[in-house]
Amino acid sequence: MQSLWSSLSALQASGQWLDRLAQNVANLNTPGYAAASGSFADALTAADLPAATAAGVAGRLTPPGWRGGSGVSAGAPSLDFSAMPLQLTHQPTDLAIQGDGFFALAGPNGERLLTKAGNFTWSPRPDGSAWLTSVNGLPVLDSNGQPVFAPGGQTDGFAVSPDGDVSFNGQPTGQRVALWTVNQPGNHLLPAGDNTYLPGPGAVVQQANPGNGANTGGTILQGALSLSNADLAVQMSQLLQAQRLFELNAAALQISDKMMQDANSIRT
């Protein structure tokens, strides 16, 4: 039975690995996408007593210090937000972050969502103004926690300085596109859908202060996008490894099943 459980656990872990790699490949062209990676751990390994098991008691001889495990478990996936390549688009509403900061979006339930994706657009409002939003219509927040907007809906001459200051036709509005920093974001941010993230346990989220020491969050580059950092060559190489791991453990599971069938067919 132990061989069955060990093979089954490895099948589940390799299946999760394959799903994660497939997601990375599917998002190669998604702006601000952070490649996901994972780890594997030994499941419930335990050491027997130092003395060998007597053959007359156990029906076999267990060597002293023998260690037995229950297979493998997949660790929680981590996200890689580093080394996102930049692409110039010359689209005024496209914003890229050069640094470790995140844009803040107003979630549908009032929560603050974080994202690296800066492919924004203008969304008209009933009062005649226009909000800067994500492609899914979530407002981009300024340093006061309010949506970044174009007064009167006039979006001509929209400009964002490296520090995030918003102006139209050279006239400052007093708004600043907010950047936020997170300690070890790859381990502390949880995917919330549509390339956005929520702080998880242990996350320390702070609003960045441009030009102030270590917590600047980086600078904003208008007319550019942070692209996915998933490398196709790396993903395909790991995809072959994950597929091979799945195949080997599927074969091991079949062999264990055959051995149990043979054992059950033995008649004394």
Backbone hydrogen bonds, N-H to C=O, Kabsch-Sander energy under -0.5 kcal/mol:
donor,donor_aa,acceptor,acceptor_aa,energy
5,W,1,M,-2.2
6,S,2,Q,-2.6
7,S,3,S,-2.2
8,L,4,L,-2.6
9,S,5,W,-2.5
10,A,6,S,-1.8
11,L,7,S,-2.1
12,Q,8,L,-2.2
13,A,9,S,-2.3
14,S,10,A,-2.8
15,G,11,L,-2.2
16,Q,12,Q,-2.0
17,W,13,A,-2.0
18,L,14,S,-2.5
19,D,15,G,-2.2
20,R,16,Q,-2.3
21,L,17,W,-2.4
22,A,18,L,-2.5
23,Q,19,D,-2.0
24,N,20,R,-2.0
25,V,21,L,-2.5
26,A,22,A,-2.3
27,N,23,Q,-1.1
27,N,24,N,-0.6
28,L,25,V,-1.3
30,T,27,N,-1.5
32,G,226,S,-2.3
33,Y,30,T,-1.7
35,A,33,Y,-0.6
35,A,80,D,-0.7
37,S,78,S,-2.8
41,A,73,S,-2.8
43,A,71,G,-2.5
44,L,42,D,-0.6
46,A,68,G,-2.3
48,D,66,W,-2.4
53,T,62,T,-1.0
57,V,54,A,-1.0
58,A,54,A,-2.4
59,G,55,A,-1.9
62,T,53,T,-0.6
62,T,60,R,-0.6
65,G,49,L,-0.9
66,W,63,P,-1.5
68,G,46,A,-2.3
70,S,43,A,-3.1
73,S,41,A,-2.8
75,G,39,S,-3.6
78,S,37,S,-2.6
79,L,186,G,-2.0
80,D,35,A,-2.3
81,F,79,L,-0.7
87,Q,225,L,-2.2
89,T,223,G,-2.7
90,H,223,G,-2.4
94,D,91,Q,-2.2
95,L,93,T,-0.5
95,L,118,G,-2.1
96,A,221,L,-2.2
98,Q,96,A,-0.6
98,Q,219,T,-3.3
99,G,97,I,-1.0
101,G,217,G,-1.8
102,F,180,W,-1.7
103,F,115,T,-2.7
104,A,178,A,-0.6
105,L,113,L,-3.0
106,A,139,P,-2.2
107,G,105,L,-0.7
107,G,111,E,-3.9
110,G,107,G,-1.8
113,L,105,L,-2.9
113,L,111,E,-0.7
114,L,197,Y,-2.5
115,T,103,F,-1.8
118,G,116,K,-0.5
120,F,93,T,-1.2
120,F,118,G,-2.0
121,T,133,T,-2.4
123,S,131,W,-2.9
125,R,129,S,-2.9
128,G,125,R,-2.0
130,A,150,A,-1.1
131,W,123,S,-2.8
132,L,148,V,-2.9
133,T,121,T,-3.1
133,T,131,W,-0.6
134,S,138,L,-2.3
137,G,134,S,-2.1
140,V,132,L,-3.1
141,L,104,A,-2.7
142,D,146,Q,-3.1
143,S,176,R,-1.7
145,G,142,D,-2.0
148,V,140,V,-2.8
150,A,130,A,-2.9
153,G,150,A,-2.2
154,Q,151,P,-1.3
155,T,153,G,-0.9
158,F,155,T,-1.2
159,A,167,S,-2.5
161,S,165,D,-2.3
164,G,161,S,-2.1
166,V,175,Q,-2.6
167,S,159,A,-2.2
168,F,171,Q,-2.0
169,N,157,G,-1.6
170,G,157,G,-0.5
171,Q,168,F,-2.0
173,T,166,V,-2.1
177,V,164,G,-3.1
178,A,141,L,-1.6
180,W,102,F,-2.2
181,T,206,Q,-3.1
183,N,204,V,-1.2
187,N,184,Q,-1.7
188,H,184,Q,-1.5
189,L,185,P,-1.7
190,L,198,L,-3.2
192,A,196,T,-3.1
193,G,196,T,-0.6
196,T,193,G,-0.9
197,Y,114,L,-2.2
198,L,190,L,-2.6
200,G,188,H,-3.5
203,A,200,G,-1.9
205,V,203,A,-0.6
206,Q,181,T,-2.4
206,Q,204,V,-0.5
208,A,179,L,-3.2
209,N,215,N,-3.2
212,N,209,N,-2.1
213,G,211,G,-0.7
215,N,212,N,-0.9
216,T,214,A,-0.9
217,G,214,A,-0.5
219,T,98,Q,-1.5
220,I,162,P,-2.3
221,L,96,A,-3.1
222,Q,220,I,-0.6
223,G,91,Q,-0.6
223,G,94,D,-2.7
224,A,94,D,-0.9
224,A,221,L,-0.6
225,L,87,Q,-2.1
227,L,85,P,-3.3
227,L,225,L,-0.6
229,N,33,Y,-1.5
232,L,230,A,-0.6
235,Q,231,D,-2.6
236,M,232,L,-2.6
237,S,233,A,-1.9
238,Q,234,V,-2.3
239,L,235,Q,-2.0
240,L,236,M,-1.8
241,Q,237,S,-1.5
242,A,238,Q,-2.9
243,Q,239,L,-2.3
244,R,240,L,-2.2
245,L,241,Q,-2.5
246,F,242,A,-2.2
247,E,243,Q,-2.4
248,L,244,R,-2.6
249,N,245,L,-1.9
250,A,246,F,-2.0
251,A,247,E,-2.1
252,A,248,L,-2.2
253,L,249,N,-2.2
254,Q,250,A,-1.8
255,I,251,A,-2.2
256,S,252,A,-2.4
257,D,253,L,-2.2
258,K,254,Q,-2.3
259,M,255,I,-2.4
260,M,256,S,-2.1
261,Q,257,D,-2.1
262,D,258,K,-2.4
263,A,259,M,-2.4
264,N,260,M,-2.4
265,S,261,Q,-1.2
266,I,262,D,-0.5
266,I,263,A,-0.9
